[in-house]
Amino acid sequence: MGRHIVQRLLLSVPVLFGVLLIGFLLLQVVPTDPAVVLAGPMASQDIIEAIRRDLGLNEPLWYQFGLYITRVLQGDLGKSIISNLGVAEELARTMGPTLELLVACLVWAIPLGIAMGTLAAVHRGKIADRIIMAISVAGVSIPVFFLGLVLIWYLGYKLQWLPFTGRGGPLWSWDGIMHLILPAITLGGVFVGPIARMTRTTVLEVLGADYVRTARAKGLTETRVVIRHALRNALIPIVTLIGLQIGFLLGGAVVTETMFSWPGVGRLAVGAILSRDFPVAQGAIIVLALAFLLINLAVDVLYAFLDPRVQKR
């Protein structure tokens, strides 16, 4: 298992390097001079040139990228052009709310998706199966922003059941939970459908296997056969899908945090790009890329745990 984890970590290094390179180049093509943003609209040309020299913006692009990589490896992500605070400090302040949102989304979406898919597979062709599949297709088809707007308008504005702006406090406080419900439902709503569809497909395949028929022949109850024998062996592709979908959720979190004014990394990244705060935008890209790589590493480890043959490949 340790060798498997080390191999996956080594494979993540070139991926992270590629993300840093692409993020650096994308922000270079933006038609805005960071020195002008930092100096302000009333600054003279001499001041702007001095800032450009201090930031190394007059140097060749490859040299700037080398300086950028060197600073990142030393843990120095620079300072925000807008707030003059350290980028690491800005990111640390927003990572907690983003993690809260992702955890709150996964806590209800994964069990519900697996339960719906299993129920649909057990009742294949019946009304329950068709209703669940219709809900799953709707969940896959509805964009995050549309679901969020509907929830804000109906539950937040019309019925006024739940707050829909900002973060009310820590996750363990009542106000914090109330503010978290609508963003978590919005983000998890698009997560349930794919899990339910994949679970239904894989459980249907496993239910026809010989060992499942053997378990039934032994006189085990259908519930025990499904949960202990069919569902466990069907989990590998489901876990893979969940890992990929969590990466997709990071993109959805950017939209959700912006809609609900949730003070997370996604909203910080959008604000930094709109205000041309390049150091913060680059730092947010690094954090989101690292999160995606760590999630995929966790999925690979869990995959190897569920199927030991993966470690031998």
Beta strands, then each sheet from edge to edge (+ up, - down):
end
